[in-house]
Amino acid sequence: MGKATVNVKSAKKCAFCKYWYDPTNSAISPKFPKQNMWEYDNSIRCKCLQKNIDMPSTSLCAKYECKLELF
């Protein structure tokens, strides 16, 4: 299991997308949330509700919409 820290506003990884089906948000955790820095597990795959296929948490997509409330 690998972890990576990213700025959610600029990274746009599937792990933070509202269409990436992870109802418990088990793949993400706050690192420095006021600075929009979050940690995610880069070895998890979940179903994309837009594409209807399993996508890795590290993928990027044109249909990305952040599931977090950002400051």
N, C-alpha and C positions, 0 to 999 in steps of 0.2 A: 504494500500500500504506500503510494507516494503522496506527498502533500506539496502544494504550491501556493504562494501568496500572490494575489493580484489586486489591482485597482479595478473594482467592478464597473466603474463608469467607462473605462477605456478597453478592458479586456474582452468583454462580450463572449464569455465561454458558456457552453451549453449548461454547465452545472448551475449557473445563475439565471437561466432562462425559465420563464413561467411555463413553457411548453415541454420542458424536459421533466418527465414524470418521476419525481422524487417527493412524494407527499410528506414525508417526515423531515425533509431537508437534511438527510443524514450525510450527504457529501460535502456540505458547506458549514463553515463556522466563522464567527467574527474574529478578526485579528486586531484591527484598529478601525472599528466601524465608523467613527466620526471622520476618518480620513478616507473612507470607502475602501479600506484594505481588508480583504477577506481571504480565508484559506479554503482550499477545496482539495478533495481527494482526486488525483488525476488518473486513477486506475479503475474507476467505476463507469459502468455503462447503464443507461436507462432508456426507456422508450421516449422518442420525440413524438408528441401528440400532433404535430404538423406533418411530419414525414411518415409516421407510423412504422418506424424502424428503430432498433437500438442504436444509440449514439454515445460515443465516449464523452466524458465530462469536459475534455479538452477541445472539442470541436467548436467551430464557428459557423454561423448561419446568418443569412440575410433576413430571416424572420425573427431574429432575437428580440425578446422583450424581457427586461429585467424583472425578476419577481421580488426584489427587495425595495423597501422604501428608502430612498437615498436622501441625504441631507443637502 
